[in-house]
Each structure stands twice: as structure tokens, then as C-alpha cells.
């Protein structure tokens, strides 16, 4: 079944060819009329020169007889009153003078020419003494038909690719997020297909990320919820401060986890941060270091950032090092070229090389770590998201003397965005 798009494109092409053919035929037809008029005038002068007005009838008769034999035609000459002056071949009826140009019986053609002196010459022959008449519209219609047939596979190929693109988009819209469309070619259709595939890859990645986040979050929420329920039951039976603090601690853990989930989801949909301000990275890291009893040293480095998010990045790195690493934990700020570099190091067991690229995944749990010990939650995943939204990056390094070191690189702001 032909698609409506194919029919629209192909019928538009055929209609355009038909319009061009008709316009061209009209132009040629009008040109032919002018050419015929000029030919008749030339013919009249030619015949008048052959039988001038002062030629006697006997000479005219001989001349007409000679032309009749030469062209195998019937020729007759009439005076201005319509009386026959001379003839050659078979007689031509007098009433033929009222039909200047027509087809006669069979394949014969009759030609009537009026001379300037009023005489009329009628000639009847098989081949007309004039340019052969051809129908230009037939030739143009033939050309348009050939072009239409040649254009059919081209238009069909184009619309077939569009149909494949539509089928792929429909399947993707119905939930088949794995489907992709062919990207063959280098024209606009191929560009649309590539754009769709890129968008589909991005959406599929986000959906998978959200599904994994939801699954892991649901799993991680079980433990504090179970502990909270048990603590509430025990507190109802025998209230004391320890059980109350356990309830408060579990509530705080739930609140932190939910806050991180919401922040991670929001950062997934943010491409560019607004309301940036100039912040001294060393001063911000020093404040967080003081709160967590972590030694901080280095040199000032001004960065354009969302101060709240950058503070969350630094806090997550420090708390991750304190919770999963070993003392002492240190933080250093340096500047190299156009980048500010933050290094947070601990002296714990470190991370295996095979897992160093997975530590930034949401709810990553190192191999060999029990479920009771908990995972790394969204802390490092948020660090990576925040760094990338600021145009930076985060990586993991293994110091030669052991431990773990996380390195955050952020672009330096040469001029303050605004005064703090």
C-alpha cells in the first residue's frame, strides 16, 4: 500500500511536469502560428514571382502545367472574380477557395494562396508545400511521461526511508526503547535518523539509570525502615534515650537518602546551572574540613559555581573518605593552568583497579563487602554529577603508598561572576 506521503510527492512531481508540458506546448503552438503566418506570406510572394500579373494566360497555363508535373499535384489559377485562368492535372472544385488549408480525400492536402493582384492559386498534392505539422504537446507529454517513470524509483526510495523512520519512531513510542532506525545515506533523512538515534540512546540511558536508581533506592531504604520500625516497637515497650536516638538516627539516614535521590534526579535533567557565583575553593573546602576534622591545605582558586552544590561535592568526598577509608584524611587545593584541582585522600584499603571506574555508580558496593555494611549510596555518584554540571570531572587515583585519592578538576573563573 502506497503511503500518502509518497503519493503527495509523486503526484506533485507529475503535476509539475504536466504544467511545464502544457505551458511549453502553448508557447510552441503560438510560435507555430507566427511561423505559419510568415510562411504563407513568403509562399504568396514566391508564387506571384512565378506568375506575374503581366504574364499572358498561355504562358501561365504552361507554367502551371510544368509545376503540376514536377510536384505531381493538381493546380488551378483563378482571377479575382473566381474564373479559372489556368490549370494542371485534375480539376479542382471552385468551392475549395473558401477553405484556405485543409486535408482532402485520402492523404491529399489542399493549399490555397491569394496573390497580391487578387488572383488565387489552389494546389492539391500528397505532401504539403509547407513545414510538416507536428503536435508539440504529444512530444512534451512523452518527455513528461519518461521523466515521471524515471522519477518513480527515486521518489519511492526517499519515501521508503521516511516510512522506515516512521515505523521506528512508532515502535519506540510504544515502549520499544531498544529499537533504532537505519542511518544509511548522507542527506536530511539520514540526519533526522541519526538525531533520533542519539535522542533514543539518551532517553534509554536515562530510563535505565532511573530504573537502576529506583531499584537500588528501594533496596537501600529497606534497612533503615526495618531498623526504624524495630526501634519504634522497642521504644513503645520500654522507652529510653538510646532507643530514641536510634529512631532519630534512622530518620536522619532516610532523610539524607531521599534528599540524595531527589538531587540526583534533578541533576539528570539539568544541562546548565543558573545563578553561578565566584567562590574560593580553598575557603569552602577549609570550612567543610573544619566541620569534619579533616586537615586542608593548598592555594586559593576561584571557581564559578553553585556554592550549595559545590559544598555538597566537598562534603560527600570528605565523608566518604572518613567512612570507607582510613585516617589520616587530607584535602588539598591546587591550581594548574586554567583548572582548580581538589584532592581528597585517605589511608584506608583503597579500591581494586578492576572496580575503580565503578565507584561513581549509584549505590555501588565493593566486592567482598557484606550487605549489612551498606553500600556507598549516591555520594560519589552525586560528586560526578555536580562536577560535570560545572564543566569539570572527577577521577580516582591509587597512591603508591596505599589508600585512596579522589581528584576533582574544575575550570578556574578568571573574573568574578558576581560579588558574594
LUMMARMI-924263 format. One record per residue (C-alpha): x, y, z; residue in three letters; residue number from 0. Coordinates in nm, 2 decimals. Example, Ala and Ser with C-alpha at 12.3 -4.5 7.8 and 13.67 -1.06 7.14 Angstrom:
% LUMMARMI-924263
ATOM      px      py      pz   aa    i
ATOM    1.23   -0.45    0.78  ala    0
ATOM    1.37   -0.11    0.71  ser    1
//
This chain:
% LUMMARMI-924263
ATOM      px      py      pz   aa    i
ATOM    0.00    0.00    0.00  unk    0
ATOM    0.15    0.33   -0.10  unk    1
ATOM    0.18    0.59    0.17  unk    2
ATOM    0.01    0.92    0.15  unk    3
ATOM    0.34    1.10    0.16  unk    4
ATOM    0.47    0.90   -0.14  unk    5
ATOM    0.15    0.99   -0.34  unk    6
ATOM    0.18    1.35   -0.24  unk    7
ATOM    0.54    1.38   -0.35  unk    8
ATOM    0.49    1.18   -0.67  unk    9
ATOM    0.17    1.34   -0.78  unk   10
ATOM    0.32    1.69   -0.71  unk   11
ATOM    0.61    1.59   -0.94  unk   12
ATOM    0.38    1.47   -1.21  unk   13
ATOM    0.16    1.78   -1.18  unk   14
ATOM    0.46    2.00   -1.21  unk   15
ATOM    0.57    1.81   -1.53  unk   16
ATOM    0.22    1.84   -1.67  unk   17
ATOM    0.21    2.21   -1.61  unk   18
ATOM    0.55    2.26   -1.77  unk   19
ATOM    0.44    2.04   -2.07  unk   20
ATOM    0.12    2.24   -2.12  unk   21
ATOM    0.29    2.58   -2.09  unk   22
ATOM    0.57    2.47   -2.33  unk   23
ATOM    0.31    2.34   -2.58  unk   24
ATOM    0.12    2.66   -2.57  unk   25
ATOM    0.44    2.86   -2.62  unk   26
ATOM    0.54    2.64   -2.92  unk   27
ATOM    0.19    2.65   -3.06  unk   28
ATOM    0.18    3.03   -3.06  unk   29
ATOM    0.52    3.03   -3.22  unk   30
ATOM    0.40    2.79   -3.48  unk   31
ATOM    0.11    3.03   -3.56  unk   32
ATOM    0.35    3.31   -3.62  unk   33
ATOM    0.58    3.08   -3.83  unk   34
ATOM    0.28    2.97   -4.04  unk   35
ATOM    0.17    3.33   -4.10  unk   36
ATOM    0.52    3.41   -4.21  unk   37
ATOM    0.54    3.10   -4.43  unk   38
ATOM    0.21    3.19   -4.61  unk   39
ATOM    0.34    3.54   -4.68  unk   40
ATOM    0.66    3.41   -4.82  unk   41
ATOM    0.47    3.15   -5.03  unk   42
ATOM    0.24    3.42   -5.18  unk   43
ATOM    0.54    3.63   -5.29  unk   44
ATOM    0.71    3.32   -5.44  unk   45
ATOM    0.40    3.22   -5.64  unk   46
ATOM    0.35    3.59   -5.75  unk   47
ATOM    0.70    3.60   -5.88  unk   48
ATOM    0.65    3.28   -6.08  unk   49
ATOM    0.33    3.40   -6.25  unk   50
ATOM    0.35    3.78   -6.25  unk   51
ATOM    0.03    3.98   -6.34  unk   52
ATOM    0.16    4.08   -6.68  unk   53
ATOM    0.21    3.72   -6.79  unk   54
ATOM   -0.03    3.61   -7.06  unk   55
ATOM   -0.27    3.32   -7.00  unk   56
ATOM   -0.09    3.08   -7.23  unk   57
ATOM    0.24    3.13   -7.05  unk   58
ATOM    0.06    3.10   -6.72  unk   59
ATOM   -0.10    2.77   -6.84  unk   60
ATOM    0.24    2.63   -6.95  unk   61
ATOM    0.40    2.73   -6.62  unk   62
ATOM    0.11    2.57   -6.41  unk   63
ATOM    0.13    2.26   -6.63  unk   64
ATOM    0.50    2.23   -6.57  unk   65
ATOM    0.47    2.27   -6.19  unk   66
ATOM    0.18    2.02   -6.18  unk   67
ATOM    0.40    1.75   -6.34  unk   68
ATOM    0.70    1.85   -6.12  unk   69
ATOM    0.51    1.82   -5.79  unk   70
ATOM    0.26    1.55   -5.91  unk   71
ATOM   -0.01    1.79   -5.80  unk   72
ATOM   -0.34    1.94   -5.92  unk   73
ATOM   -0.30    2.32   -5.96  unk   74
ATOM   -0.56    2.58   -6.07  unk   75
ATOM   -0.53    2.96   -6.10  unk   76
ATOM   -0.84    3.18   -6.07  unk   77
ATOM   -0.88    3.55   -6.15  unk   78
ATOM   -1.02    3.80   -5.89  unk   79
ATOM   -1.37    3.72   -6.00  unk   80
ATOM   -1.32    3.34   -5.94  unk   81
ATOM   -1.30    3.24   -6.31  unk   82
ATOM   -1.05    2.97   -6.40  unk   83
ATOM   -0.74    3.11   -6.58  unk   84
ATOM   -0.52    2.80   -6.60  unk   85
ATOM   -0.50    2.45   -6.45  unk   86
ATOM   -0.28    2.14   -6.45  unk   87
ATOM   -0.37    1.79   -6.35  unk   88
ATOM   -0.72    1.70   -6.23  unk   89
ATOM   -0.98    1.98   -6.19  unk   90
ATOM   -1.01    2.14   -5.85  unk   91
ATOM   -1.36    2.24   -5.74  unk   92
ATOM   -1.43    2.61   -5.71  unk   93
ATOM   -1.56    2.59   -5.36  unk   94
ATOM   -1.21    2.49   -5.24  unk   95
ATOM   -1.12    2.86   -5.24  unk   96
ATOM   -1.33    2.91   -4.92  unk   97
ATOM   -1.11    2.66   -4.73  unk   98
ATOM   -0.75    2.80   -4.73  unk   99
ATOM   -0.58    2.49   -4.58  unk  100
ATOM   -0.74    2.15   -4.52  unk  101
ATOM   -0.69    1.78   -4.57  unk  102
ATOM   -0.85    1.64   -4.88  unk  103
ATOM   -0.97    1.29   -4.96  unk  104
ATOM   -0.73    1.02   -4.86  unk  105
ATOM   -0.38    1.16   -4.78  unk  106
ATOM   -0.42    1.47   -5.01  unk  107
ATOM   -0.37    1.82   -4.89  unk  108
ATOM   -0.51    2.14   -5.04  unk  109
ATOM   -0.33    2.47   -5.03  unk  110
ATOM   -0.49    2.80   -5.14  unk  111
ATOM   -0.27    3.11   -5.19  unk  112
ATOM   -0.41    3.46   -5.26  unk  113
ATOM   -0.17    3.67   -5.47  unk  114
ATOM   -0.13    4.05   -5.42  unk  115
ATOM   -0.31    4.12   -5.75  unk  116
ATOM   -0.63    3.94   -5.64  unk  117
ATOM   -0.57    3.61   -5.82  unk  118
ATOM   -0.59    3.28   -5.63  unk  119
ATOM   -0.38    2.97   -5.67  unk  120
ATOM   -0.51    2.64   -5.54  unk  121
ATOM   -0.29    2.33   -5.53  unk  122
ATOM   -0.38    1.97   -5.43  unk  123
ATOM   -0.10    1.72   -5.35  unk  124
ATOM    0.00    1.43   -5.13  unk  125
ATOM    0.28    1.61   -4.95  unk  126
ATOM    0.20    1.97   -4.85  unk  127
ATOM    0.42    2.25   -4.97  unk  128
ATOM    0.48    2.38   -4.62  unk  129
ATOM    0.65    2.27   -4.30  unk  130
ATOM    0.51    1.94   -4.18  unk  131
ATOM    0.27    1.98   -3.89  unk  132
ATOM    0.37    1.81   -3.56  unk  133
ATOM    0.19    1.82   -3.23  unk  134
ATOM    0.43    1.96   -2.98  unk  135
ATOM    0.20    1.87   -2.69  unk  136
ATOM    0.24    1.50   -2.78  unk  137
ATOM    0.62    1.52   -2.77  unk  138
ATOM    0.61    1.72   -2.44  unk  139
ATOM    0.37    1.47   -2.29  unk  140
ATOM    0.60    1.19   -2.40  unk  141
ATOM    0.90    1.36   -2.23  unk  142
ATOM    0.70    1.42   -1.91  unk  143
ATOM    0.60    1.06   -1.91  unk  144
ATOM    0.96    0.94   -1.94  unk  145
ATOM    1.07    1.17   -1.66  unk  146
ATOM    0.78    1.06   -1.45  unk  147
ATOM    0.87    0.69   -1.49  unk  148
ATOM    1.24    0.77   -1.42  unk  149
ATOM    1.14    0.97   -1.11  unk  150
ATOM    0.93    0.69   -0.96  unk  151
ATOM    1.21    0.48   -0.81  unk  152
ATOM    1.38    0.79   -0.68  unk  153
ATOM    1.07    0.92   -0.50  unk  154
ATOM    0.98    0.57   -0.38  unk  155
ATOM    1.33    0.52   -0.24  unk  156
ATOM    1.31    0.85   -0.05  unk  157
ATOM    0.96    0.79    0.09  unk  158
ATOM    1.05    0.43    0.18  unk  159
ATOM    1.33    0.56    0.40  unk  160
ATOM    1.08    0.80    0.56  unk  161
ATOM    0.84    0.51    0.62  unk  162
ATOM    1.11    0.31    0.79  unk  163
ATOM    1.19    0.61    1.01  unk  164
ATOM    0.82    0.65    1.09  unk  165
ATOM    0.79    0.28    1.18  unk  166
ATOM    1.09    0.30    1.41  unk  167
ATOM    0.96    0.61    1.58  unk  168
ATOM    0.62    0.45    1.63  unk  169
ATOM    0.77    0.14    1.78  unk  170
ATOM    0.99    0.35    2.01  unk  171
ATOM    0.69    0.55    2.11  unk  172
ATOM    0.51    0.23    2.21  unk  173
ATOM    0.78    0.14    2.45  unk  174
ATOM    1.04   -0.05    2.25  unk  175
ATOM    1.33    0.17    2.36  unk  176
ATOM    1.59   -0.06    2.21  unk  177
ATOM    1.47    0.00    1.85  unk  178
ATOM    1.69    0.22    1.62  unk  179
ATOM    1.63    0.34    1.27  unk  180
ATOM    1.88    0.29    0.97  unk  181
ATOM    2.12    0.58    0.92  unk  182
ATOM    2.21    0.50    0.56  unk  183
ATOM    2.28    0.80    0.34  unk  184
ATOM    2.41    1.15    0.40  unk  185
ATOM    2.11    1.36    0.33  unk  186
ATOM    1.85    1.52    0.55  unk  187
ATOM    1.66    1.20    0.61  unk  188
ATOM    1.98    1.03    0.73  unk  189
ATOM    2.05    1.34    0.96  unk  190
ATOM    1.70    1.30    1.11  unk  191
ATOM    1.76    0.93    1.16  unk  192
ATOM    2.09    1.00    1.34  unk  193
ATOM    1.93    1.27    1.56  unk  194
ATOM    1.66    1.03    1.65  unk  195
ATOM    1.90    0.75    1.74  unk  196
ATOM    2.11    0.99    1.95  unk  197
ATOM    1.80    1.10    2.13  unk  198
ATOM    1.68    0.75    2.18  unk  199
ATOM    2.02    0.65    2.32  unk  200
ATOM    2.00    0.94    2.57  unk  201
ATOM    1.64    0.85    2.67  unk  202
ATOM    1.72    0.48    2.71  unk  203
ATOM    2.02    0.57    2.92  unk  204
ATOM    1.81    0.79    3.14  unk  205
ATOM    1.54    0.53    3.17  unk  206
ATOM    1.79    0.26    3.26  unk  207
ATOM    1.96    0.50    3.51  unk  208
ATOM    1.63    0.58    3.67  unk  209
ATOM    1.52    0.22    3.69  unk  210
ATOM    1.85    0.12    3.85  unk  211
ATOM    1.82    0.42    4.09  unk  212
ATOM    1.47    0.32    4.18  unk  213
ATOM    1.56   -0.04    4.23  unk  214
ATOM    1.87    0.04    4.44  unk  215
ATOM    1.70    0.31    4.63  unk  216
ATOM    1.41    0.07    4.72  unk  217
ATOM    1.67   -0.19    4.83  unk  218
ATOM    1.87    0.07    5.04  unk  219
ATOM    1.55    0.20    5.20  unk  220
ATOM    1.46   -0.14    5.35  unk  221
ATOM    1.74   -0.14    5.61  unk  222
ATOM    1.67    0.20    5.78  unk  223
ATOM    1.29    0.14    5.75  unk  224
ATOM    1.33   -0.21    5.92  unk  225
ATOM    1.56   -0.07    6.19  unk  226
ATOM    1.32    0.23    6.24  unk  227
ATOM    1.02    0.00    6.28  unk  228
ATOM    1.20   -0.22    6.53  unk  229
ATOM    1.33    0.08    6.72  unk  230
ATOM    0.98    0.22    6.74  unk  231
ATOM    0.83   -0.11    6.86  unk  232
ATOM    1.11   -0.14    7.13  unk  233
ATOM    1.06    0.22    7.23  unk  234
ATOM    0.69    0.17    7.28  unk  235
ATOM    0.76   -0.13    7.51  unk  236
ATOM    1.04    0.03    7.71  unk  237
ATOM    1.12    0.40    7.63  unk  238
ATOM    1.47    0.51    7.68  unk  239
ATOM    1.72    0.76    7.54  unk  240
ATOM    1.92    0.51    7.34  unk  241
ATOM    1.62    0.38    7.15  unk  242
ATOM    1.50    0.73    7.09  unk  243
ATOM    1.84    0.82    6.95  unk  244
ATOM    1.83    0.51    6.73  unk  245
ATOM    1.49    0.63    6.59  unk  246
ATOM    1.64    0.98    6.53  unk  247
ATOM    1.94    0.83    6.36  unk  248
ATOM    1.73    0.61    6.12  unk  249
ATOM    1.51    0.90    6.04  unk  250
ATOM    1.81    1.11    5.96  unk  251
ATOM    1.95    0.84    5.74  unk  252
ATOM    1.62    0.81    5.55  unk  253
ATOM    1.60    1.19    5.51  unk  254
ATOM    1.96    1.20    5.37  unk  255
ATOM    1.90    0.92    5.13  unk  256
ATOM    1.57    1.07    5.00  unk  257
ATOM    1.74    1.41    4.96  unk  258
ATOM    2.02    1.25    4.76  unk  259
ATOM    1.78    1.06    4.53  unk  260
ATOM    1.59    1.39    4.46  unk  261
ATOM    1.91    1.58    4.39  unk  262
ATOM    2.04    1.30    4.16  unk  263
ATOM    1.71    1.30    3.97  unk  264
ATOM    1.72    1.68    3.94  unk  265
ATOM    2.08    1.69    3.81  unk  266
ATOM    1.99    1.43    3.55  unk  267
ATOM    1.76    1.69    3.39  unk  268
ATOM    1.98    1.99    3.42  unk  269
ATOM    2.22    2.07    3.14  unk  270
ATOM    2.34    2.41    3.26  unk  271
ATOM    2.34    2.56    3.61  unk  272
ATOM    2.20    2.90    3.68  unk  273
ATOM    2.29    3.16    3.93  unk  274
ATOM    2.66    3.09    3.94  unk  275
ATOM    2.89    3.28    4.17  unk  276
ATOM    3.26    3.32    4.23  unk  277
ATOM    3.38    3.10    4.52  unk  278
ATOM    3.72    3.04    4.66  unk  279
ATOM    3.75    2.67    4.65  unk  280
ATOM    4.02    2.66    4.93  unk  281
ATOM    3.80    2.86    5.16  unk  282
ATOM    3.50    2.64    5.10  unk  283
ATOM    3.70    2.31    5.15  unk  284
ATOM    3.85    2.46    5.47  unk  285
ATOM    3.51    2.52    5.61  unk  286
ATOM    3.39    2.16    5.54  unk  287
ATOM    3.73    2.03    5.67  unk  288
ATOM    3.68    2.21    6.00  unk  289
ATOM    3.33    2.06    6.04  unk  290
ATOM    3.47    1.70    5.97  unk  291
ATOM    3.80    1.74    6.14  unk  292
ATOM    4.00    1.70    5.82  unk  293
ATOM    4.33    1.88    5.75  unk  294
ATOM    4.31    2.11    5.45  unk  295
ATOM    4.60    2.29    5.28  unk  296
ATOM    4.68    2.44    4.94  unk  297
ATOM    4.64    2.76    4.75  unk  298
ATOM    4.33    2.98    4.67  unk  299
ATOM    4.15    2.90    4.34  unk  300
ATOM    3.84    3.10    4.23  unk  301
ATOM    3.57    2.89    4.05  unk  302
ATOM    3.23    2.99    3.91  unk  303
ATOM    2.98    2.75    4.07  unk  304
ATOM    2.66    2.69    4.25  unk  305
ATOM    2.80    2.72    4.61  unk  306
ATOM    2.54    2.49    4.76  unk  307
ATOM    2.62    2.21    4.51  unk  308
ATOM    2.99    2.25    4.54  unk  309
ATOM    2.97    2.23    4.91  unk  310
ATOM    2.77    1.91    4.88  unk  311
ATOM    3.05    1.77    4.65  unk  312
ATOM    3.32    1.85    4.90  unk  313
ATOM    3.12    1.72    5.19  unk  314
ATOM    3.05    1.39    5.02  unk  315
ATOM    3.41    1.34    4.94  unk  316
ATOM    3.52    1.40    5.29  unk  317
ATOM    3.25    1.19    5.45  unk  318
ATOM    3.32    0.91    5.20  unk  319
ATOM    3.69    0.91    5.29  unk  320
ATOM    3.61    0.92    5.67  unk  321
ATOM    3.35    0.64    5.65  unk  322
ATOM    3.51    0.40    5.40  unk  323
ATOM    3.88    0.49    5.41  unk  324
ATOM    4.13    0.51    5.69  unk  325
ATOM    4.30    0.80    5.88  unk  326
ATOM    4.45    1.04    5.83  unk  327
ATOM    4.22    1.21    5.57  unk  328
ATOM    4.35    1.52    5.40  unk  329
ATOM    4.23    1.76    5.13  unk  330
ATOM    4.45    1.97    4.91  unk  331
ATOM    4.36    2.25    4.66  unk  332
ATOM    4.59    2.35    4.38  unk  333
ATOM    4.57    2.54    4.05  unk  334
ATOM    4.73    2.43    3.72  unk  335
ATOM    4.68    2.64    3.41  unk  336
ATOM    4.30    2.71    3.39  unk  337
ATOM    4.19    2.44    3.63  unk  338
ATOM    4.14    2.42    4.00  unk  339
ATOM    4.23    2.07    4.14  unk  340
ATOM    4.09    1.93    4.46  unk  341
ATOM    4.24    1.61    4.60  unk  342
ATOM    4.08    1.42    4.89  unk  343
ATOM    4.30    1.13    5.02  unk  344
ATOM    4.26    0.87    5.29  unk  345
ATOM    4.49    0.59    5.40  unk  346
ATOM    4.24    0.30    5.40  unk  347
ATOM    4.24   -0.02    5.20  unk  348
ATOM    4.18    0.16    4.87  unk  349
ATOM    3.98    0.03    4.57  unk  350
ATOM    4.08   -0.26    4.34  unk  351
ATOM    4.19   -0.15    3.99  unk  352
ATOM    3.91   -0.36    3.84  unk  353
ATOM    3.65   -0.15    4.02  unk  354
ATOM    3.80    0.20    4.01  unk  355
ATOM    3.56    0.30    3.73  unk  356
ATOM    3.25    0.17    3.91  unk  357
ATOM    3.29    0.36    4.23  unk  358
ATOM    3.09    0.65    4.08  unk  359
ATOM    2.79    0.43    4.00  unk  360
ATOM    2.48    0.49    4.22  unk  361
ATOM    2.47    0.25    4.53  unk  362
ATOM    2.79    0.09    4.43  unk  363
ATOM    2.91   -0.18    4.68  unk  364
ATOM    3.27   -0.30    4.65  unk  365
ATOM    3.31   -0.68    4.60  unk  366
ATOM    3.35   -0.87    4.93  unk  367
ATOM    3.16   -0.61    5.13  unk  368
ATOM    2.86   -0.75    5.31  unk  369
ATOM    2.51   -0.60    5.26  unk  370
ATOM    2.50   -0.53    5.63  unk  371
ATOM    2.79   -0.30    5.59  unk  372
ATOM    2.60   -0.10    5.34  unk  373
ATOM    2.70    0.04    5.00  unk  374
ATOM    2.84    0.38    4.90  unk  375
ATOM    2.49    0.51    4.83  unk  376
ATOM    2.47    0.81    4.60  unk  377
ATOM    2.76    1.01    4.75  unk  378
ATOM    3.02    0.96    4.47  unk  379
ATOM    2.75    0.95    4.20  unk  380
ATOM    2.65    1.30    4.31  unk  381
ATOM    3.01    1.41    4.31  unk  382
ATOM    3.04    1.31    3.95  unk  383
ATOM    2.71    1.48    3.85  unk  384
ATOM    2.80    1.80    4.03  unk  385
ATOM    3.15    1.81    3.88  unk  386
ATOM    3.02    1.75    3.53  unk  387
ATOM    2.75    2.02    3.56  unk  388
ATOM    3.02    2.27    3.64  unk  389
ATOM    3.22    2.17    3.34  unk  390
ATOM    3.47    1.96    3.54  unk  391
ATOM    3.54    1.59    3.61  unk  392
ATOM    3.62    1.36    3.89  unk  393
ATOM    3.86    1.06    3.89  unk  394
ATOM    4.01    0.80    4.12  unk  395
ATOM    4.38    0.75    4.18  unk  396
ATOM    4.57    0.48    4.37  unk  397
ATOM    4.86    0.65    4.56  unk  398
ATOM    5.18    0.44    4.55  unk  399
ATOM    5.19    0.42    4.93  unk  400
ATOM    4.83    0.29    4.96  unk  401
ATOM    4.50    0.44    5.04  unk  402
ATOM    4.26    0.61    4.80  unk  403
ATOM    4.26    0.95    4.64  unk  404
ATOM    3.97    1.13    4.46  unk  405
ATOM    4.06    1.41    4.22  unk  406
ATOM    3.81    1.68    4.12  unk  407
ATOM    3.91    1.92    3.83  unk  408
ATOM    3.71    2.24    3.79  unk  409
ATOM    3.76    2.53    3.55  unk  410
ATOM    3.90    2.84    3.71  unk  411
ATOM    3.70    3.16    3.69  unk  412
ATOM    3.93    3.45    3.59  unk  413
ATOM    3.67    3.72    3.67  unk  414
ATOM    3.42    3.70    3.95  unk  415
ATOM    3.07    3.62    3.83  unk  416
ATOM    2.92    3.84    4.10  unk  417
ATOM    3.02    3.96    4.44  unk  418
ATOM    2.94    3.73    4.72  unk  419
//
